[in-house]
Amino acid sequence: MHHAPGETITLPARDALAALTVADESRAGYSRDKFKHWTDADKDGCNTRSEVLLAEAVAAPEVGPKCALTGGSWYSPYDDRYLDSASKLDVDHLVPLAEAWDSGASAWTAKEREAYANDLDDARALIAVSAASNRSKADKDPTEWLPPYAPYRCEYVTNWVADKTRYQLSVDPAEYNALAERLAACPDQPITVTYAR
């Protein structure tokens, strides 16, 4: 069932997973350069990475010239750590760019891929986490990687399903099974998603 961009739905996480298209993935032709990221959409001098760091700070940093962030404090839910410097954080694409490519983004326009890579409209899409946890995750899906901090895993897989739903991306069979198994052990929370495309 195809949904129009801007349409908002709410449904239980397990139903949202069941509604995703299951298809094999292909990384053919992928390059990170095909997703223009860390743009400054509102032209305020702060790029997407900085906007996420500002939005997710536990204690606000000072914003200097060219949006240089000093001080501040952040919580990394992947590994249950507090970090006191923007340089210790990565901004993670919850569903990695390569995974998005494999799952349907290879057919998108360059503009659509840029919108995905800089999505500030859904707080689940981009997340500030410790650089170490983001690099251990790399471009793995939930069959290969889950946050080291176990209490966050339900939220992680629920958000993964929400993000794939928002962009009408597919899941491969192993990914579907891994998500279904995880979600079966989690509260079947309702997720509200506004379709981006």
C-alpha positions as YAML, in Angstrom:
chain: A
units: angstrom
residues:
- id: 1
  name: MET
  ca: [0.00, 0.00, 0.00]
- id: 2
  name: HIS
  ca: [1.53, 3.29, -1.08]
- id: 3
  name: HIS
  ca: [1.26, 6.35, 1.13]
- id: 4
  name: ALA
  ca: [1.57, 9.96, 0.06]
- id: 5
  name: PRO
  ca: [4.37, 12.21, 1.38]
- id: 6
  name: GLY
  ca: [3.13, 14.12, 4.40]
- id: 7
  name: GLU
  ca: [0.53, 11.50, 5.33]
- id: 8
  name: THR
  ca: [0.75, 10.51, 9.00]
- id: 9
  name: ILE
  ca: [-0.17, 7.11, 10.38]
- id: 10
  name: THR
  ca: [-0.08, 5.53, 13.84]
- id: 11
  name: LEU
  ca: [0.06, 1.79, 14.33]
- id: 12
  name: PRO
  ca: [1.63, -0.77, 16.67]
- id: 13
  name: ALA
  ca: [5.31, -1.43, 16.01]
- id: 14
  name: ARG
  ca: [4.75, -5.10, 15.11]
- id: 15
  name: ASP
  ca: [2.03, -4.15, 12.60]
- id: 16
  name: ALA
  ca: [4.35, -1.52, 11.11]
- id: 17
  name: LEU
  ca: [7.03, -4.18, 10.64]
- id: 18
  name: ALA
  ca: [4.50, -6.55, 9.05]
- id: 19
  name: ALA
  ca: [3.53, -3.80, 6.59]
- id: 20
  name: LEU
  ca: [7.10, -3.33, 5.30]
- id: 21
  name: THR
  ca: [8.05, -4.87, 1.96]
- id: 22
  name: VAL
  ca: [10.38, -7.86, 2.36]
- id: 23
  name: ALA
  ca: [12.94, -7.96, -0.46]
- id: 24
  name: ASP
  ca: [16.54, -8.95, -1.07]
- id: 25
  name: GLU
  ca: [19.03, -6.11, -0.88]
- id: 26
  name: SER
  ca: [21.72, -5.02, -3.28]
- id: 27
  name: ARG
  ca: [24.62, -2.71, -2.54]
- id: 28
  name: ALA
  ca: [25.54, -2.44, -6.22]
- id: 29
  name: GLY
  ca: [26.57, 1.10, -7.15]
- id: 30
  name: TYR
  ca: [26.55, 2.42, -3.57]
- id: 31
  name: SER
  ca: [28.76, 5.33, -2.65]
- id: 32
  name: ARG
  ca: [28.43, 7.50, 0.43]
- id: 33
  name: ASP
  ca: [28.91, 10.49, -1.88]
- id: 34
  name: LYS
  ca: [25.50, 9.79, -3.39]
- id: 35
  name: PHE
  ca: [23.94, 11.08, -0.17]
- id: 36
  name: LYS
  ca: [24.88, 14.75, 0.23]
- id: 37
  name: HIS
  ca: [24.97, 15.19, 3.99]
- id: 38
  name: TRP
  ca: [25.60, 17.71, 6.69]
- id: 39
  name: THR
  ca: [24.02, 20.52, 4.68]
- id: 40
  name: ASP
  ca: [22.77, 23.77, 6.22]
- id: 41
  name: ALA
  ca: [19.16, 23.73, 5.03]
- id: 42
  name: ASP
  ca: [18.00, 26.80, 7.00]
- id: 43
  name: LYS
  ca: [21.22, 28.75, 6.25]
- id: 44
  name: ASP
  ca: [21.78, 29.66, 9.91]
- id: 45
  name: GLY
  ca: [25.45, 28.67, 9.84]
- id: 46
  name: CYS
  ca: [24.88, 25.33, 11.60]
- id: 47
  name: ASN
  ca: [24.90, 22.18, 9.47]
- id: 48
  name: THR
  ca: [22.73, 19.11, 10.09]
- id: 49
  name: ARG
  ca: [25.32, 17.50, 12.40]
- id: 50
  name: SER
  ca: [25.46, 20.62, 14.57]
- id: 51
  name: GLU
  ca: [21.65, 20.97, 14.59]
- id: 52
  name: VAL
  ca: [21.34, 17.42, 15.96]
- id: 53
  name: LEU
  ca: [24.01, 18.07, 18.60]
- id: 54
  name: LEU
  ca: [22.21, 21.26, 19.67]
- id: 55
  name: ALA
  ca: [18.80, 19.53, 19.76]
- id: 56
  name: GLU
  ca: [20.02, 16.51, 21.74]
- id: 57
  name: ALA
  ca: [22.36, 18.21, 24.23]
- id: 58
  name: VAL
  ca: [21.62, 17.43, 27.88]
- id: 59
  name: ALA
  ca: [23.44, 20.64, 28.83]
- id: 60
  name: ALA
  ca: [23.57, 23.19, 26.04]
- id: 61
  name: PRO
  ca: [26.97, 23.97, 24.53]
- id: 62
  name: GLU
  ca: [28.06, 27.47, 23.68]
- id: 63
  name: VAL
  ca: [27.75, 28.24, 19.98]
- id: 64
  name: GLY
  ca: [30.69, 30.16, 18.56]
- id: 65
  name: PRO
  ca: [31.54, 31.51, 15.11]
- id: 66
  name: LYS
  ca: [30.77, 29.06, 12.25]
- id: 67
  name: CYS
  ca: [28.64, 27.08, 14.75]
- id: 68
  name: ALA
  ca: [31.67, 25.84, 16.72]
- id: 69
  name: LEU
  ca: [30.29, 24.07, 19.82]
- id: 70
  name: THR
  ca: [32.17, 24.29, 23.11]
- id: 71
  name: GLY
  ca: [31.21, 22.79, 26.44]
- id: 72
  name: GLY
  ca: [27.87, 21.07, 26.77]
- id: 73
  name: SER
  ca: [27.00, 17.50, 27.64]
- id: 74
  name: TRP
  ca: [25.35, 14.66, 25.73]
- id: 75
  name: TYR
  ca: [23.91, 11.24, 26.53]
- id: 76
  name: SER
  ca: [24.71, 8.38, 24.15]
- id: 77
  name: PRO
  ca: [21.84, 5.86, 24.48]
- id: 78
  name: TYR
  ca: [23.64, 3.16, 22.47]
- id: 79
  name: ASP
  ca: [26.16, 2.60, 25.25]
- id: 80
  name: ASP
  ca: [24.70, 4.50, 28.23]
- id: 81
  name: ARG
  ca: [27.47, 7.10, 28.40]
- id: 82
  name: TYR
  ca: [27.65, 10.83, 29.03]
- id: 83
  name: LEU
  ca: [30.07, 12.81, 26.87]
- id: 84
  name: ASP
  ca: [31.31, 16.33, 27.52]
- id: 85
  name: SER
  ca: [32.56, 17.38, 24.10]
- id: 86
  name: ALA
  ca: [30.90, 17.54, 20.69]
- id: 87
  name: SER
  ca: [34.07, 16.07, 19.19]
- id: 88
  name: LYS
  ca: [33.47, 12.79, 21.07]
- id: 89
  name: LEU
  ca: [30.14, 12.27, 19.33]
- id: 90
  name: ASP
  ca: [29.08, 11.05, 15.93]
- id: 91
  name: VAL
  ca: [25.68, 11.81, 14.49]
- id: 92
  name: ASP
  ca: [24.40, 8.43, 13.37]
- id: 93
  name: HIS
  ca: [21.91, 7.79, 10.59]
- id: 94
  name: LEU
  ca: [19.77, 5.31, 12.54]
- id: 95
  name: VAL
  ca: [19.20, 3.39, 9.30]
- id: 96
  name: PRO
  ca: [22.66, 3.78, 7.74]
- id: 97
  name: LEU
  ca: [23.06, 5.38, 4.32]
- id: 98
  name: ALA
  ca: [24.33, 2.12, 2.80]
- id: 99
  name: GLU
  ca: [21.38, 0.22, 4.30]
- id: 100
  name: ALA
  ca: [18.95, 2.81, 2.91]
- id: 101
  name: TRP
  ca: [20.61, 2.42, -0.51]
- id: 102
  name: ASP
  ca: [20.22, -1.38, -0.35]
- id: 103
  name: SER
  ca: [16.57, -1.05, 0.66]
- id: 104
  name: GLY
  ca: [15.29, 1.30, -2.02]
- id: 105
  name: ALA
  ca: [17.22, 4.58, -1.95]
- id: 106
  name: SER
  ca: [19.26, 3.48, -4.98]
- id: 107
  name: ALA
  ca: [16.16, 4.36, -7.04]
- id: 108
  name: TRP
  ca: [15.71, 7.82, -5.49]
- id: 109
  name: THR
  ca: [16.74, 11.16, -6.92]
- id: 110
  name: ALA
  ca: [19.83, 12.91, -5.57]
- id: 111
  name: LYS
  ca: [17.52, 15.43, -3.87]
- id: 112
  name: GLU
  ca: [15.56, 12.65, -2.11]
- id: 113
  name: ARG
  ca: [18.80, 11.08, -0.88]
- id: 114
  name: GLU
  ca: [19.99, 14.47, 0.39]
- id: 115
  name: ALA
  ca: [16.69, 14.91, 2.28]
- id: 116
  name: TYR
  ca: [17.13, 11.46, 3.85]
- id: 117
  name: ALA
  ca: [20.72, 12.14, 4.90]
- id: 118
  name: ASN
  ca: [19.75, 15.43, 6.58]
- id: 119
  name: ASP
  ca: [16.34, 14.54, 8.05]
- id: 120
  name: LEU
  ca: [15.70, 16.90, 10.97]
- id: 121
  name: ASP
  ca: [11.91, 16.47, 10.79]
- id: 122
  name: ASP
  ca: [11.80, 13.09, 12.53]
- id: 123
  name: ALA
  ca: [13.84, 12.94, 15.74]
- id: 124
  name: ARG
  ca: [14.41, 9.20, 15.24]
- id: 125
  name: ALA
  ca: [16.30, 9.55, 11.95]
- id: 126
  name: LEU
  ca: [19.54, 11.09, 13.26]
- id: 127
  name: ILE
  ca: [20.94, 10.46, 16.71]
- id: 128
  name: ALA
  ca: [23.99, 11.79, 18.54]
- id: 129
  name: VAL
  ca: [25.94, 8.87, 20.02]
- id: 130
  name: SER
  ca: [29.48, 8.13, 21.14]
- id: 131
  name: ALA
  ca: [31.89, 7.89, 18.23]
- id: 132
  name: ALA
  ca: [32.98, 4.45, 19.47]
- id: 133
  name: SER
  ca: [29.47, 2.99, 19.39]
- id: 134
  name: ASN
  ca: [28.71, 4.48, 15.98]
- id: 135
  name: ARG
  ca: [31.90, 3.06, 14.50]
- id: 136
  name: SER
  ca: [31.22, -0.40, 15.91]
- id: 137
  name: LYS
  ca: [27.79, -0.23, 14.26]
- id: 138
  name: ALA
  ca: [29.10, 1.12, 10.91]
- id: 139
  name: ASP
  ca: [26.53, 0.19, 8.25]
- id: 140
  name: LYS
  ca: [25.21, -2.97, 9.93]
- id: 141
  name: ASP
  ca: [21.50, -3.74, 10.26]
- id: 142
  name: PRO
  ca: [19.90, -5.34, 13.36]
- id: 143
  name: THR
  ca: [20.85, -8.86, 12.24]
- id: 144
  name: GLU
  ca: [24.51, -7.93, 12.88]
- id: 145
  name: TRP
  ca: [24.43, -5.12, 15.44]
- id: 146
  name: LEU
  ca: [22.34, -3.91, 18.34]
- id: 147
  name: PRO
  ca: [23.23, -1.21, 20.87]
- id: 148
  name: PRO
  ca: [25.59, -2.58, 23.55]
- id: 149
  name: TYR
  ca: [23.28, -1.04, 26.19]
- id: 150
  name: ALA
  ca: [20.57, -3.72, 26.34]
- id: 151
  name: PRO
  ca: [17.75, -1.57, 27.88]
- id: 152
  name: TYR
  ca: [17.83, 0.65, 24.77]
- id: 153
  name: ARG
  ca: [17.39, -2.18, 22.27]
- id: 154
  name: CYS
  ca: [13.57, -2.13, 22.19]
- id: 155
  name: GLU
  ca: [13.57, 1.57, 21.41]
- id: 156
  name: TYR
  ca: [16.28, 1.05, 18.80]
- id: 157
  name: VAL
  ca: [14.43, -1.64, 16.83]
- id: 158
  name: THR
  ca: [11.11, 0.22, 17.16]
- id: 159
  name: ASN
  ca: [12.75, 3.38, 15.78]
- id: 160
  name: TRP
  ca: [14.40, 1.34, 13.01]
- id: 161
  name: VAL
  ca: [10.95, 0.13, 11.89]
- id: 162
  name: ALA
  ca: [9.59, 3.69, 12.12]
- id: 163
  name: ASP
  ca: [12.44, 5.04, 9.99]
- id: 164
  name: LYS
  ca: [12.04, 2.34, 7.33]
- id: 165
  name: THR
  ca: [8.29, 3.03, 7.32]
- id: 166
  name: ARG
  ca: [8.81, 6.79, 6.94]
- id: 167
  name: TYR
  ca: [10.83, 6.26, 3.77]
- id: 168
  name: GLN
  ca: [8.97, 3.15, 2.55]
- id: 169
  name: LEU
  ca: [12.22, 1.19, 2.56]
- id: 170
  name: SER
  ca: [12.22, -2.60, 2.34]
- id: 171
  name: VAL
  ca: [13.70, -5.11, 4.79]
- id: 172
  name: ASP
  ca: [15.56, -8.24, 3.77]
- id: 173
  name: PRO
  ca: [14.32, -11.63, 5.10]
- id: 174
  name: ALA
  ca: [17.03, -11.97, 7.79]
- id: 175
  name: GLU
  ca: [16.49, -8.37, 8.92]
- id: 176
  name: TYR
  ca: [12.73, -8.93, 9.08]
- id: 177
  name: ASN
  ca: [13.19, -12.04, 11.25]
- id: 178
  name: ALA
  ca: [15.70, -10.30, 13.55]
- id: 179
  name: LEU
  ca: [13.33, -7.34, 14.02]
- id: 180
  name: ALA
  ca: [10.30, -9.58, 14.57]
- id: 181
  name: GLU
  ca: [12.16, -11.62, 17.18]
- id: 182
  name: ARG
  ca: [13.32, -8.48, 19.01]
- id: 183
  name: LEU
  ca: [9.92, -6.78, 18.87]
- id: 184
  name: ALA
  ca: [8.22, -9.90, 20.22]
- id: 185
  name: ALA
  ca: [10.13, -9.32, 23.47]
- id: 186
  name: CYS
  ca: [9.29, -5.59, 23.58]
- id: 187
  name: PRO
  ca: [6.11, -3.66, 24.41]
- id: 188
  name: ASP
  ca: [4.10, -3.39, 21.18]
- id: 189
  name: GLN
  ca: [4.19, 0.39, 21.29]
- id: 190
  name: PRO
  ca: [2.31, 2.52, 18.81]
- id: 191
  name: ILE
  ca: [4.55, 4.40, 16.42]
- id: 192
  name: THR
  ca: [3.49, 7.55, 14.63]
- id: 193
  name: VAL
  ca: [5.16, 8.15, 11.29]
- id: 194
  name: THR
  ca: [4.84, 10.93, 8.74]
- id: 195
  name: TYR
  ca: [5.75, 9.64, 5.31]
- id: 196
  name: ALA
  ca: [8.68, 11.50, 3.79]
- id: 197
  name: ARG
  ca: [8.17, 10.17, 0.27]
...
